[in-house]
């Protein structure tokens, strides 16, 4: 699997969001839009655990991701597995990403 560096963290991906499948556990994740050969963070969050195949599609901000990306074909996912760290540490990493990149779909959480 490929990787993408965000700040100084090595995320797995990006992969097309439509190719994602559960499970996902103890990660920081970013939703990216792809414009030509560049990726832009449109949303970032953490996930403790999910087995739900519609985890992303059911997100209240899914429509924002689609507006930012233009289509589901240009929407990607990258994850930072953090199995051995606490929820507080994952939140710390997420907060750093939010402050640094100011994703447009996270407006109410920054």
Phi and psi in radians as a Rosetta constraint file:
Dihedral C 1 N 2 CA 2 C 2 CIRCULARHARMONIC -1.366 0.35
Dihedral N 2 CA 2 C 2 N 3 CIRCULARHARMONIC 3.072 0.35
Dihedral C 2 N 3 CA 3 C 3 CIRCULARHARMONIC -2.503 0.35
Dihedral N 3 CA 3 C 3 N 4 CIRCULARHARMONIC 2.807 0.35
Dihedral C 3 N 4 CA 4 C 4 CIRCULARHARMONIC -2.393 0.35
Dihedral N 4 CA 4 C 4 N 5 CIRCULARHARMONIC 2.386 0.35
Dihedral C 4 N 5 CA 5 C 5 CIRCULARHARMONIC -1.626 0.35
Dihedral N 5 CA 5 C 5 N 6 CIRCULARHARMONIC 2.234 0.35
Dihedral C 5 N 6 CA 6 C 6 CIRCULARHARMONIC -2.195 0.35
Dihedral N 6 CA 6 C 6 N 7 CIRCULARHARMONIC 2.105 0.35
Dihedral C 6 N 7 CA 7 C 7 CIRCULARHARMONIC 0.963 0.35
Dihedral N 7 CA 7 C 7 N 8 CIRCULARHARMONIC -2.172 0.35
Dihedral C 7 N 8 CA 8 C 8 CIRCULARHARMONIC -1.925 0.35
Dihedral N 8 CA 8 C 8 N 9 CIRCULARHARMONIC 0.328 0.35
Dihedral C 8 N 9 CA 9 C 9 CIRCULARHARMONIC -1.726 0.35
Dihedral N 9 CA 9 C 9 N 10 CIRCULARHARMONIC 2.428 0.35
Dihedral C 9 N 10 CA 10 C 10 CIRCULARHARMONIC -1.694 0.35
Dihedral N 10 CA 10 C 10 N 11 CIRCULARHARMONIC 1.808 0.35
Dihedral C 10 N 11 CA 11 C 11 CIRCULARHARMONIC -1.563 0.35
Dihedral N 11 CA 11 C 11 N 12 CIRCULARHARMONIC 2.541 0.35
Dihedral C 11 N 12 CA 12 C 12 CIRCULARHARMONIC -1.391 0.35
Dihedral N 12 CA 12 C 12 N 13 CIRCULARHARMONIC 2.385 0.35
Dihedral C 12 N 13 CA 13 C 13 CIRCULARHARMONIC 1.984 0.35
Dihedral N 13 CA 13 C 13 N 14 CIRCULARHARMONIC -2.767 0.35
Dihedral C 13 N 14 CA 14 C 14 CIRCULARHARMONIC -1.358 0.35
Dihedral N 14 CA 14 C 14 N 15 CIRCULARHARMONIC 2.598 0.35
Dihedral C 14 N 15 CA 15 C 15 CIRCULARHARMONIC -2.135 0.35
Dihedral N 15 CA 15 C 15 N 16 CIRCULARHARMONIC 2.643 0.35
Dihedral C 15 N 16 CA 16 C 16 CIRCULARHARMONIC -0.994 0.35
Dihedral N 16 CA 16 C 16 N 17 CIRCULARHARMONIC 2.346 0.35
Dihedral C 16 N 17 CA 17 C 17 CIRCULARHARMONIC -0.991 0.35
Dihedral N 17 CA 17 C 17 N 18 CIRCULARHARMONIC -0.623 0.35
Dihedral C 17 N 18 CA 18 C 18 CIRCULARHARMONIC -1.176 0.35
Dihedral N 18 CA 18 C 18 N 19 CIRCULARHARMONIC -0.267 0.35
Dihedral C 18 N 19 CA 19 C 19 CIRCULARHARMONIC -1.604 0.35
Dihedral N 19 CA 19 C 19 N 20 CIRCULARHARMONIC -0.116 0.35
Dihedral C 19 N 20 CA 20 C 20 CIRCULARHARMONIC -1.199 0.35
Dihedral N 20 CA 20 C 20 N 21 CIRCULARHARMONIC 2.536 0.35
Dihedral C 20 N 21 CA 21 C 21 CIRCULARHARMONIC -2.577 0.35
Dihedral N 21 CA 21 C 21 N 22 CIRCULARHARMONIC 2.573 0.35
Dihedral C 21 N 22 CA 22 C 22 CIRCULARHARMONIC -1.164 0.35
Dihedral N 22 CA 22 C 22 N 23 CIRCULARHARMONIC 2.886 0.35
Dihedral C 22 N 23 CA 23 C 23 CIRCULARHARMONIC -1.554 0.35
Dihedral N 23 CA 23 C 23 N 24 CIRCULARHARMONIC 2.907 0.35
Dihedral C 23 N 24 CA 24 C 24 CIRCULARHARMONIC -2.469 0.35
Dihedral N 24 CA 24 C 24 N 25 CIRCULARHARMONIC 2.271 0.35
Dihedral C 24 N 25 CA 25 C 25 CIRCULARHARMONIC -2.540 0.35
Dihedral N 25 CA 25 C 25 N 26 CIRCULARHARMONIC 2.304 0.35
Dihedral C 25 N 26 CA 26 C 26 CIRCULARHARMONIC 0.884 0.35
Dihedral N 26 CA 26 C 26 N 27 CIRCULARHARMONIC 1.153 0.35
Dihedral C 26 N 27 CA 27 C 27 CIRCULARHARMONIC -2.338 0.35
Dihedral N 27 CA 27 C 27 N 28 CIRCULARHARMONIC 2.764 0.35
Dihedral C 27 N 28 CA 28 C 28 CIRCULARHARMONIC -1.780 0.35
Dihedral N 28 CA 28 C 28 N 29 CIRCULARHARMONIC 2.339 0.35
Dihedral C 28 N 29 CA 29 C 29 CIRCULARHARMONIC -2.246 0.35
Dihedral N 29 CA 29 C 29 N 30 CIRCULARHARMONIC 2.686 0.35
Dihedral C 29 N 30 CA 30 C 30 CIRCULARHARMONIC -2.233 0.35
Dihedral N 30 CA 30 C 30 N 31 CIRCULARHARMONIC 2.484 0.35
Dihedral C 30 N 31 CA 31 C 31 CIRCULARHARMONIC -1.766 0.35
Dihedral N 31 CA 31 C 31 N 32 CIRCULARHARMONIC 2.258 0.35
Dihedral C 31 N 32 CA 32 C 32 CIRCULARHARMONIC -2.102 0.35
Dihedral N 32 CA 32 C 32 N 33 CIRCULARHARMONIC 2.552 0.35
Dihedral C 32 N 33 CA 33 C 33 CIRCULARHARMONIC -1.820 0.35
Dihedral N 33 CA 33 C 33 N 34 CIRCULARHARMONIC 2.511 0.35
Dihedral C 33 N 34 CA 34 C 34 CIRCULARHARMONIC -1.923 0.35
Dihedral N 34 CA 34 C 34 N 35 CIRCULARHARMONIC 2.116 0.35
Dihedral C 34 N 35 CA 35 C 35 CIRCULARHARMONIC -2.105 0.35
Dihedral N 35 CA 35 C 35 N 36 CIRCULARHARMONIC 1.924 0.35
Dihedral C 35 N 36 CA 36 C 36 CIRCULARHARMONIC 0.994 0.35
Dihedral N 36 CA 36 C 36 N 37 CIRCULARHARMONIC -2.074 0.35
Dihedral C 36 N 37 CA 37 C 37 CIRCULARHARMONIC -1.870 0.35
Dihedral N 37 CA 37 C 37 N 38 CIRCULARHARMONIC 0.335 0.35
Dihedral C 37 N 38 CA 38 C 38 CIRCULARHARMONIC -2.032 0.35
Dihedral N 38 CA 38 C 38 N 39 CIRCULARHARMONIC 2.517 0.35
Dihedral C 38 N 39 CA 39 C 39 CIRCULARHARMONIC -1.912 0.35
Dihedral N 39 CA 39 C 39 N 40 CIRCULARHARMONIC 2.440 0.35
Dihedral C 39 N 40 CA 40 C 40 CIRCULARHARMONIC -2.229 0.35
Dihedral N 40 CA 40 C 40 N 41 CIRCULARHARMONIC 2.308 0.35
Dihedral C 40 N 41 CA 41 C 41 CIRCULARHARMONIC -1.278 0.35
Dihedral N 41 CA 41 C 41 N 42 CIRCULARHARMONIC 2.180 0.35
Dihedral C 41 N 42 CA 42 C 42 CIRCULARHARMONIC -1.883 0.35
Dihedral N 42 CA 42 C 42 N 43 CIRCULARHARMONIC -0.333 0.35
Dihedral C 42 N 43 CA 43 C 43 CIRCULARHARMONIC -2.810 0.35
Dihedral N 43 CA 43 C 43 N 44 CIRCULARHARMONIC 2.575 0.35
Dihedral C 43 N 44 CA 44 C 44 CIRCULARHARMONIC -2.499 0.35
Dihedral N 44 CA 44 C 44 N 45 CIRCULARHARMONIC 2.554 0.35
Dihedral C 44 N 45 CA 45 C 45 CIRCULARHARMONIC -2.861 0.35
Dihedral N 45 CA 45 C 45 N 46 CIRCULARHARMONIC -3.120 0.35
Dihedral C 45 N 46 CA 46 C 46 CIRCULARHARMONIC -2.060 0.35
Dihedral N 46 CA 46 C 46 N 47 CIRCULARHARMONIC 2.808 0.35
Dihedral C 46 N 47 CA 47 C 47 CIRCULARHARMONIC -2.452 0.35
Dihedral N 47 CA 47 C 47 N 48 CIRCULARHARMONIC 2.185 0.35
Dihedral C 47 N 48 CA 48 C 48 CIRCULARHARMONIC -1.310 0.35
Dihedral N 48 CA 48 C 48 N 49 CIRCULARHARMONIC -0.844 0.35
Dihedral C 48 N 49 CA 49 C 49 CIRCULARHARMONIC -2.989 0.35
Dihedral N 49 CA 49 C 49 N 50 CIRCULARHARMONIC 2.435 0.35
Dihedral C 49 N 50 CA 50 C 50 CIRCULARHARMONIC -2.639 0.35
Dihedral N 50 CA 50 C 50 N 51 CIRCULARHARMONIC 2.481 0.35
Dihedral C 50 N 51 CA 51 C 51 CIRCULARHARMONIC -2.052 0.35
Dihedral N 51 CA 51 C 51 N 52 CIRCULARHARMONIC 0.062 0.35
Dihedral C 51 N 52 CA 52 C 52 CIRCULARHARMONIC -1.427 0.35
Dihedral N 52 CA 52 C 52 N 53 CIRCULARHARMONIC 2.035 0.35
Dihedral C 52 N 53 CA 53 C 53 CIRCULARHARMONIC -1.115 0.35
Dihedral N 53 CA 53 C 53 N 54 CIRCULARHARMONIC -0.430 0.35
Dihedral C 53 N 54 CA 54 C 54 CIRCULARHARMONIC -1.733 0.35
Dihedral N 54 CA 54 C 54 N 55 CIRCULARHARMONIC 0.380 0.35
Dihedral C 54 N 55 CA 55 C 55 CIRCULARHARMONIC -0.885 0.35
Dihedral N 55 CA 55 C 55 N 56 CIRCULARHARMONIC -0.808 0.35
Dihedral C 55 N 56 CA 56 C 56 CIRCULARHARMONIC -1.425 0.35
Dihedral N 56 CA 56 C 56 N 57 CIRCULARHARMONIC -0.781 0.35
Dihedral C 56 N 57 CA 57 C 57 CIRCULARHARMONIC -1.049 0.35
Dihedral N 57 CA 57 C 57 N 58 CIRCULARHARMONIC -0.593 0.35
Dihedral C 57 N 58 CA 58 C 58 CIRCULARHARMONIC -1.450 0.35
Dihedral N 58 CA 58 C 58 N 59 CIRCULARHARMONIC -0.061 0.35
Dihedral C 58 N 59 CA 59 C 59 CIRCULARHARMONIC -1.128 0.35
Dihedral N 59 CA 59 C 59 N 60 CIRCULARHARMONIC 2.399 0.35
Dihedral C 59 N 60 CA 60 C 60 CIRCULARHARMONIC -1.013 0.35
Dihedral N 60 CA 60 C 60 N 61 CIRCULARHARMONIC -0.410 0.35
Dihedral C 60 N 61 CA 61 C 61 CIRCULARHARMONIC -1.763 0.35
Dihedral N 61 CA 61 C 61 N 62 CIRCULARHARMONIC 0.171 0.35
Dihedral C 61 N 62 CA 62 C 62 CIRCULARHARMONIC -0.941 0.35
Dihedral N 62 CA 62 C 62 N 63 CIRCULARHARMONIC -0.734 0.35
Dihedral C 62 N 63 CA 63 C 63 CIRCULARHARMONIC -1.118 0.35
Dihedral N 63 CA 63 C 63 N 64 CIRCULARHARMONIC -0.605 0.35
Dihedral C 63 N 64 CA 64 C 64 CIRCULARHARMONIC -1.115 0.35
Dihedral N 64 CA 64 C 64 N 65 CIRCULARHARMONIC -0.743 0.35
Dihedral C 64 N 65 CA 65 C 65 CIRCULARHARMONIC -1.052 0.35
Dihedral N 65 CA 65 C 65 N 66 CIRCULARHARMONIC -0.719 0.35
Dihedral C 65 N 66 CA 66 C 66 CIRCULARHARMONIC -1.175 0.35
Dihedral N 66 CA 66 C 66 N 67 CIRCULARHARMONIC -0.707 0.35
Dihedral C 66 N 67 CA 67 C 67 CIRCULARHARMONIC -1.082 0.35
Dihedral N 67 CA 67 C 67 N 68 CIRCULARHARMONIC -0.748 0.35
Dihedral C 67 N 68 CA 68 C 68 CIRCULARHARMONIC -1.200 0.35
Dihedral N 68 CA 68 C 68 N 69 CIRCULARHARMONIC -0.634 0.35
Dihedral C 68 N 69 CA 69 C 69 CIRCULARHARMONIC -1.528 0.35
Dihedral N 69 CA 69 C 69 N 70 CIRCULARHARMONIC -0.508 0.35
Dihedral C 69 N 70 CA 70 C 70 CIRCULARHARMONIC 1.710 0.35
Dihedral N 70 CA 70 C 70 N 71 CIRCULARHARMONIC -0.559 0.35
Dihedral C 70 N 71 CA 71 C 71 CIRCULARHARMONIC -2.925 0.35
Dihedral N 71 CA 71 C 71 N 72 CIRCULARHARMONIC 2.884 0.35
Dihedral C 71 N 72 CA 72 C 72 CIRCULARHARMONIC -1.141 0.35
Dihedral N 72 CA 72 C 72 N 73 CIRCULARHARMONIC -0.489 0.35
Dihedral C 72 N 73 CA 73 C 73 CIRCULARHARMONIC -1.139 0.35
Dihedral N 73 CA 73 C 73 N 74 CIRCULARHARMONIC -0.397 0.35
Dihedral C 73 N 74 CA 74 C 74 CIRCULARHARMONIC -1.862 0.35
Dihedral N 74 CA 74 C 74 N 75 CIRCULARHARMONIC 0.308 0.35
Dihedral C 74 N 75 CA 75 C 75 CIRCULARHARMONIC -1.935 0.35
Dihedral N 75 CA 75 C 75 N 76 CIRCULARHARMONIC 2.215 0.35
Dihedral C 75 N 76 CA 76 C 76 CIRCULARHARMONIC -2.202 0.35
Dihedral N 76 CA 76 C 76 N 77 CIRCULARHARMONIC 2.847 0.35
Dihedral C 76 N 77 CA 77 C 77 CIRCULARHARMONIC -2.222 0.35
Dihedral N 77 CA 77 C 77 N 78 CIRCULARHARMONIC 2.409 0.35
Dihedral C 77 N 78 CA 78 C 78 CIRCULARHARMONIC -2.331 0.35
Dihedral N 78 CA 78 C 78 N 79 CIRCULARHARMONIC 2.468 0.35
Dihedral C 78 N 79 CA 79 C 79 CIRCULARHARMONIC -2.213 0.35
Dihedral N 79 CA 79 C 79 N 80 CIRCULARHARMONIC 2.601 0.35
Dihedral C 79 N 80 CA 80 C 80 CIRCULARHARMONIC -2.030 0.35
Dihedral N 80 CA 80 C 80 N 81 CIRCULARHARMONIC 1.728 0.35
Dihedral C 80 N 81 CA 81 C 81 CIRCULARHARMONIC -1.113 0.35
Dihedral N 81 CA 81 C 81 N 82 CIRCULARHARMONIC 2.331 0.35
Dihedral C 81 N 82 CA 82 C 82 CIRCULARHARMONIC -2.428 0.35
Dihedral N 82 CA 82 C 82 N 83 CIRCULARHARMONIC 0.977 0.35
Dihedral C 82 N 83 CA 83 C 83 CIRCULARHARMONIC -1.054 0.35
Dihedral N 83 CA 83 C 83 N 84 CIRCULARHARMONIC -0.672 0.35
Dihedral C 83 N 84 CA 84 C 84 CIRCULARHARMONIC -1.706 0.35
Dihedral N 84 CA 84 C 84 N 85 CIRCULARHARMONIC 0.340 0.35
Dihedral C 84 N 85 CA 85 C 85 CIRCULARHARMONIC -2.186 0.35
Dihedral N 85 CA 85 C 85 N 86 CIRCULARHARMONIC 2.830 0.35
Dihedral C 85 N 86 CA 86 C 86 CIRCULARHARMONIC -1.342 0.35
Dihedral N 86 CA 86 C 86 N 87 CIRCULARHARMONIC 2.872 0.35
Dihedral C 86 N 87 CA 87 C 87 CIRCULARHARMONIC -1.048 0.35
Dihedral N 87 CA 87 C 87 N 88 CIRCULARHARMONIC -0.619 0.35
Dihedral C 87 N 88 CA 88 C 88 CIRCULARHARMONIC -1.112 0.35
Dihedral N 88 CA 88 C 88 N 89 CIRCULARHARMONIC -0.696 0.35
Dihedral C 88 N 89 CA 89 C 89 CIRCULARHARMONIC -1.180 0.35
Dihedral N 89 CA 89 C 89 N 90 CIRCULARHARMONIC -0.677 0.35
Dihedral C 89 N 90 CA 90 C 90 CIRCULARHARMONIC -1.106 0.35
Dihedral N 90 CA 90 C 90 N 91 CIRCULARHARMONIC -0.719 0.35
Dihedral C 90 N 91 CA 91 C 91 CIRCULARHARMONIC -1.117 0.35
Dihedral N 91 CA 91 C 91 N 92 CIRCULARHARMONIC -0.641 0.35
Dihedral C 91 N 92 CA 92 C 92 CIRCULARHARMONIC -1.064 0.35
Dihedral N 92 CA 92 C 92 N 93 CIRCULARHARMONIC -0.811 0.35
Dihedral C 92 N 93 CA 93 C 93 CIRCULARHARMONIC -1.091 0.35
Dihedral N 93 CA 93 C 93 N 94 CIRCULARHARMONIC -0.802 0.35
Dihedral C 93 N 94 CA 94 C 94 CIRCULARHARMONIC -1.013 0.35
Dihedral N 94 CA 94 C 94 N 95 CIRCULARHARMONIC -0.813 0.35
Dihedral C 94 N 95 CA 95 C 95 CIRCULARHARMONIC -1.043 0.35
Dihedral N 95 CA 95 C 95 N 96 CIRCULARHARMONIC -0.680 0.35
Dihedral C 95 N 96 CA 96 C 96 CIRCULARHARMONIC -1.086 0.35
Dihedral N 96 CA 96 C 96 N 97 CIRCULARHARMONIC -0.753 0.35
Dihedral C 96 N 97 CA 97 C 97 CIRCULARHARMONIC -1.138 0.35
Dihedral N 97 CA 97 C 97 N 98 CIRCULARHARMONIC -0.774 0.35
Dihedral C 97 N 98 CA 98 C 98 CIRCULARHARMONIC -1.080 0.35
Dihedral N 98 CA 98 C 98 N 99 CIRCULARHARMONIC -0.785 0.35
Dihedral C 98 N 99 CA 99 C 99 CIRCULARHARMONIC -1.139 0.35
Dihedral N 99 CA 99 C 99 N 100 CIRCULARHARMONIC -0.668 0.35
Dihedral C 99 N 100 CA 100 C 100 CIRCULARHARMONIC -1.357 0.35
Dihedral N 100 CA 100 C 100 N 101 CIRCULARHARMONIC -0.722 0.35
Dihedral C 100 N 101 CA 101 C 101 CIRCULARHARMONIC -1.814 0.35
Dihedral N 101 CA 101 C 101 N 102 CIRCULARHARMONIC -0.307 0.35
Dihedral C 101 N 102 CA 102 C 102 CIRCULARHARMONIC 0.786 0.35
Dihedral N 102 CA 102 C 102 N 103 CIRCULARHARMONIC 1.093 0.35
Dihedral C 102 N 103 CA 103 C 103 CIRCULARHARMONIC -1.036 0.35
Dihedral N 103 CA 103 C 103 N 104 CIRCULARHARMONIC 2.352 0.35
Dihedral C 103 N 104 CA 104 C 104 CIRCULARHARMONIC -1.094 0.35
Dihedral N 104 CA 104 C 104 N 105 CIRCULARHARMONIC -0.491 0.35
Dihedral C 104 N 105 CA 105 C 105 CIRCULARHARMONIC -1.523 0.35
Dihedral N 105 CA 105 C 105 N 106 CIRCULARHARMONIC 0.004 0.35
Dihedral C 105 N 106 CA 106 C 106 CIRCULARHARMONIC -1.815 0.35
Dihedral N 106 CA 106 C 106 N 107 CIRCULARHARMONIC 0.309 0.35
Dihedral C 106 N 107 CA 107 C 107 CIRCULARHARMONIC -0.847 0.35
Dihedral N 107 CA 107 C 107 N 108 CIRCULARHARMONIC -0.706 0.35
Dihedral C 107 N 108 CA 108 C 108 CIRCULARHARMONIC -1.444 0.35
Dihedral N 108 CA 108 C 108 N 109 CIRCULARHARMONIC -0.057 0.35
Dihedral C 108 N 109 CA 109 C 109 CIRCULARHARMONIC -1.979 0.35
Dihedral N 109 CA 109 C 109 N 110 CIRCULARHARMONIC -0.028 0.35
